[in-house]
Structure formats: C-alpha cells, structure tokens
Amino acid sequence: MMTVNEFIADYIRRWEGGLSLHREDAGNYASGKAGVGPLIGSKHGVTPGALAAYRGVAATSITAKEMADLTMDEAVAIGRKHYYDGPRFNLLPWNRVTASIVDFGWGAGPVQAIKLLQRLVGVADDGKLGPNTARAYATWLEARQAEDWAAVRLAFYDLIIKRTPANAKFRNGWRNRTDYFKPGGEWWAGFAA
C-alpha cells in the first residue's frame, strides 16, 4: 500500500507540478490575494503562506528565489506536517478515500476538507477532526465513501464557480482530479498494490 509520504509526493508530481507564476492565482502571493504584493509564485503546490508556516517565518519574508529553490522533499514534509498530521487526518484509517480527502485539503484547506467530511458522516461540522468524526468515518464502506466524497467535492467546486464565475476555467481540471480518486481507475488499483 502507498504510504502517506509516497501519496503526497505522487499527488504533488501528478497535480501540482513545478513553479507556478500564474498572476490570477491568489496562492502565488504572500498576501493570499491575487495582485496584492509581489508575485512570489508557488512550487509543488506549496504557497508562500504554507512555506512560511512550515519554516516558522512571516509569509512576507518568503522570496521568489526561496520559492523557486523549494525541493520536493521539503514540499512533501510540508504536506505531511500541515495537511496530514496537523489536521489529524492520521486519526482516520489510511485508505484511498482518506488519501482523496487529504488531497482536497491540500487545495481547499484542511478545515474545509474536515467540515465537508463531517457533514457527509453526520457529525457536527466544526472543522476539527477528533474521535467522533473518526468513528463515524470508520463505519462506511470504502467504495461508498469514495463515491460520496467525490460528490461532495464536486459540489464544493461548483459552489466556487457559482460564487466566482471566472473560476469556471478550472472546472475540467477539478473534475479530472476528483474522478481520478474514484473506484475502478488505475490509481484505485495501484494504491493498494
């Protein structure tokens, strides 16, 4: 079975790529707002804010060169610390659906991923993953979890597009990424190998 770190490295390579300097992406600015402050970029899906939090410095201190020099090893360490261990996804059984939830948390933020999961399993959606959420999650069958989680994830993206129609240009990528984690695909079979 794919380990957590292997999974994080895999989704970074598959979905995030290298250095991004997209001017319309708020994640490429230390301010977290598109066009506000200098364009720092993001690399391996790591934003200036995420890199700063991992290094324990102010986001405004991160330079474009530091971002360009970010290694895959550090990106995986950031993913592990801030998007798996920190939000306590390690309380959930490690399986394909948990992996997809972690991936969603990488893009939308761990609190948002936890809240969507909590709504899906029928517990209070406080954004904190604790024993109640873990117990409710453990009662599902994995394939059903995957289908249900994919539906919630797609609905979230549709809401983003409804609120900001300019984001419709990302719809196909978001759908492809969500579909990738559903049962029956190459990744589903390869994860448990």
Phi and psi in degrees as a GROMACS rama.xvg file:
@    title "Ramachandran Plot"
@    xaxis  label "Phi"
@    yaxis  label "Psi"
@TYPE xy
-63.9542  131.801  MET-2
-77.4332  168.469  THR-3
-59.6308  -47.8573  VAL-4
-65.2165  -39.2812  ASN-5
-62.2217  -41.123  GLU-6
-63.2208  -46.0889  PHE-7
-60.368  -45.2366  ILE-8
-62.0218  -40.2899  ALA-9
-63.4728  -46.9654  ASP-10
-72.8773  -27.8704  TYR-11
-64.072  -48.6326  ILE-12
-62.6677  -43.478  ARG-13
-72.7427  -41.8074  ARG-14
-112.13  -25.1784  TRP-15
-100.856  -35.7083  GLU-16
71.0148  -158.459  GLY-17
-91.2307  -138.116  GLY-18
-71.3263  130.922  LEU-19
-117.274  129.397  SER-20
-123.172  32.9454  LEU-21
-65.7687  116.552  HIS-22
-66.7627  -24.2847  ARG-23
-87.889  -5.71888  GLU-24
-90.852  113.963  ASP-25
-58.4258  -28.2311  ALA-26
-68.7221  -6.8183  GLY-27
-94.1821  6.5683  ASN-28
-122.53  142.045  TYR-29
-62.0632  -28.7087  ALA-30
-73.4589  -18.4316  SER-31
77.7714  9.19968  GLY-32
-126.991  127.16  LYS-33
-57.5688  128.433  ALA-34
82.1327  -0.938048  GLY-35
-102.928  112.452  VAL-36
87.3183  -177.012  GLY-37
-70.7676  147.459  PRO-38
-76.4746  110.788  LEU-39
-93.798  -37.5311  ILE-40
93.09  175.912  GLY-41
-136.297  155.718  SER-42
-141.67  137.102  LYS-43
55.4895  28.29  HIS-44
79.6583  3.22152  GLY-45
-91.8731  123.464  VAL-46
-86.9366  165.397  THR-47
-56.9909  -38.8182  PRO-48
-64.0522  -42.0281  GLY-49
-67.6137  -41.4168  ALA-50
-63.8695  -43.0609  LEU-51
-63.2901  -43.8721  ALA-52
-61.345  -41.1059  ALA-53
-65.7204  -39.7598  TYR-54
-85.4592  -8.31653  ARG-55
73.1509  34.9351  GLY-56
-126.676  170.903  VAL-57
-72.0324  141.495  ALA-58
-58.2103  -34.9292  ALA-59
-68.0756  -12.2621  THR-60
-86.7811  -12.5053  SER-61
-74.6999  129.675  ILE-62
-101.221  162.933  THR-63
-60.7925  -36.1959  ALA-64
-66.7853  -43.2262  LYS-65
-59.439  -40.5319  GLU-66
-66.112  -44.9838  MET-67
-61.8695  -30.2425  ALA-68
-88.0824  -1.26313  ASP-69
-58.4669  128.579  LEU-70
-89.8011  160.593  THR-71
-62.6211  -39.1969  MET-72
-59.6174  -42.7796  ASP-73
-69.8232  -36.9161  GLU-74
-61.6623  -42.3245  ALA-75
-65.0311  -41.8586  VAL-76
-61.5426  -39.7787  ALA-77
-63.8032  -46.0466  ILE-78
-58.4041  -43.8751  GLY-79
-64.6055  -48.2499  ARG-80
-70.8239  -48.102  LYS-81
-97.5868  -15.2936  HIS-82
-122.221  0.510433  TYR-83
-130.975  -66.9251  TYR-84
-67.0926  -48.0177  ASP-85
-56.8479  -49.6741  GLY-86
-78.4485  -1.52944  PRO-87
74.6683  28.6366  ARG-88
-63.7414  -16.1069  PHE-89
-68.042  -7.62061  ASN-90
-77.58  -18.1103  LEU-91
-89.8927  151.249  LEU-92
-61.4332  136.601  PRO-93
-77.9914  110.439  TRP-94
-149.684  -173.233  ASN-95
-63.5794  -38.5178  ARG-96
-70.9913  -42.9235  VAL-97
-57.7027  -41.3181  THR-98
-59.7252  -43.2405  ALA-99
-66.1353  -35.9823  SER-100
-65.3156  -42.341  ILE-101
-62.1608  -43.3978  VAL-102
-59.9824  -43.7696  ASP-103
-62.5787  -42.4241  PHE-104
-61.2623  -31.1415  GLY-105
-61.5188  -41.7911  TRP-106
-88.42  -37.9826  GLY-107
-102.896  -9.48892  ALA-108
101.577  138.039  GLY-109
-58.4768  -38.1529  PRO-110
-62.1251  -43.2105  VAL-111
-62.9333  -42.1295  GLN-112
-61.8554  -42.9631  ALA-113
-65.0492  -43.907  ILE-114
-61.8191  -43.7033  LYS-115
-62.7159  -42.9534  LEU-116
-61.24  -45.3332  LEU-117
-61.0085  -41.8268  GLN-118
-62.7165  -39.7299  ARG-119
-66.6424  -38.0915  LEU-120
-92.3477  -1.70252  VAL-121
82.1963  32.7561  GLY-122
-118.773  166.858  VAL-123
-56.1144  132.986  ALA-124
-93.3561  73.5572  ASP-125
-93.1058  -3.17693  ASP-126
77.9475  8.56366  GLY-127
-117.193  121.273  LYS-128
-85.6342  114.444  LEU-129
-133.283  -168.473  GLY-130
-58.8655  -36.9426  PRO-131
-63.123  -45.4295  ASN-132
-65.1584  -43.4802  THR-133
-61.3547  -42.2364  ALA-134
-64.9459  -44.664  ARG-135
-63.8685  -40.2973  ALA-136
-63.3746  -40.149  TYR-137
-66.8727  -15.9026  ALA-138
-83.3199  -11.2228  THR-139
-81.0845  159.373  TRP-140
-86.3811  140.572  LEU-141
-58.1119  -45.6387  GLU-142
-64.6244  -39.5637  ALA-143
-65.5107  -40.7935  ARG-144
-55.9003  -45.4395  GLN-145
-61.9752  -45.3363  ALA-146
-66.0628  -45.4501  GLU-147
-63.5573  -42.9243  ASP-148
-64.0993  -41.0854  TRP-149
-60.5437  -41.4021  ALA-150
-63.3921  -42.7323  ALA-151
-66.0135  -41.2458  VAL-152
-62.7324  -45.0936  ARG-153
-64.8802  -38.5638  LEU-154
-62.6148  -38.1292  ALA-155
-61.4032  -45.8863  PHE-156
-63.8219  -40.1187  TYR-157
-60.337  -37.6747  ASP-158
-65.504  -40.296  LEU-159
-59.0499  -44.5747  ILE-160
-67.3556  -38.7139  ILE-161
-62.3748  -41.8089  LYS-162
-71.9344  -37.2868  ARG-163
-133.294  87.5255  THR-164
-54.272  -26.4295  PRO-165
-61.2341  -21.9185  ALA-166
-75.9042  -3.96943  ASN-167
-58.202  -24.8766  ALA-168
-64.1564  -18.1213  LYS-169
-94.8891  -4.74068  PHE-170
-53.2999  -51.4836  ARG-171
-61.4526  -41.5802  ASN-172
-63.3376  -43.0288  GLY-173
-64.4562  -41.3074  TRP-174
-66.3728  -44.3266  ARG-175
-59.4992  -42.4041  ASN-176
-65.5058  -41.5093  ARG-177
-65.2851  -47.0991  THR-178
-61.517  -31.0283  ASP-179
-56.6053  -32.557  TYR-180
-91.4305  2.82513  PHE-181
-83.0775  157.34  LYS-182
-58.603  147.943  PRO-183
99.4417  -16.2418  GLY-184
-88.1758  175.014  GLY-185
-60.1548  -42.2996  GLU-186
-63.7764  -41.8205  TRP-187
-56.1389  -46.204  TRP-188
-70.7735  -40.6687  ALA-189
-71.6907  -26.5933  GLY-190
-60.766  -42.2319  PHE-191
-87.6626  -6.04273  ALA-192
